Amino acid sequence: MTGHSTRIAFNSARFLTSAARLDQCPEDTGREVAFAGRSNSGKSSAINAITRIGGLARTSKTPGRTQLINFFSLSTPGTRLVDLPGYGFARVSRNTQKEWEKHLGDYLAHRQSLVSMTLIMDLRHPLSEFDAMLIEWCEHHGLPMMLLLTKADKLKSNPARNQVESVRRDLEGVECIHHIQPFSALKGQGVEPARNHLSDWLLDAEPGSD
């Protein structure tokens, strides 16, 4: 990855629209990066930290609150951030979960402007069954990924470092994963590297693996 300053103004992010189904999404042009993560992984806080907009993605004490695909436009024409529904939903029926999973699958399979996936995982509880399924899907479809290991501030430095290395070892050889980054929305850890990778994908700068 080249060491450049961020070229996308992430603080320009503005809510564009929400979609429950693929046919409700904005016009399928330009480039967008999606954020996915298990409920309560810190996904909303990560998006808010990257954009420096405190209330952009809603945070909630109730996991699974975000049930729609939310699109945010950026000041660079044709670029968007996408907040996908948290998976592992709490307090909803299995039928509702299945509906969400179907529409999410439609988006992942058919959205032409989707250029990369940022997977949010709580550093203390990484690589759930849901995480593994999404990584496998991205590997199969050749969709590049960045993993943000959130809530890094909840662990002391040595255990945090060991946990990150454990994730790296477990995912060694998975070609779709371009970057694994410890992240703390509270402390700002990992925010700039995340912005740089997102900028490369949104501006089609051919990011390299590292």
Buried (B, 14 or more C-beta within 10 A) or exposed (E): BEEEEBEBBBEBBEBBBBBBEBEEBBEEEBBBBBBBBBBBBBBBBBBBBBBBBEEBBEBEEEBBBBBBBBBBBBEBEEBBBBBBBBBBBEEEEEEEBEBBBEBBEBBBEEBEBBBBBBBBBBBBEBBBEBBEEBBEBBBEEEBBBBBBBBBBBBBEEEEBEEBBEEBEEEBEEEEBBBBBBBBBBEEEBBBEBBBBBBBBBBBEBEBEEE
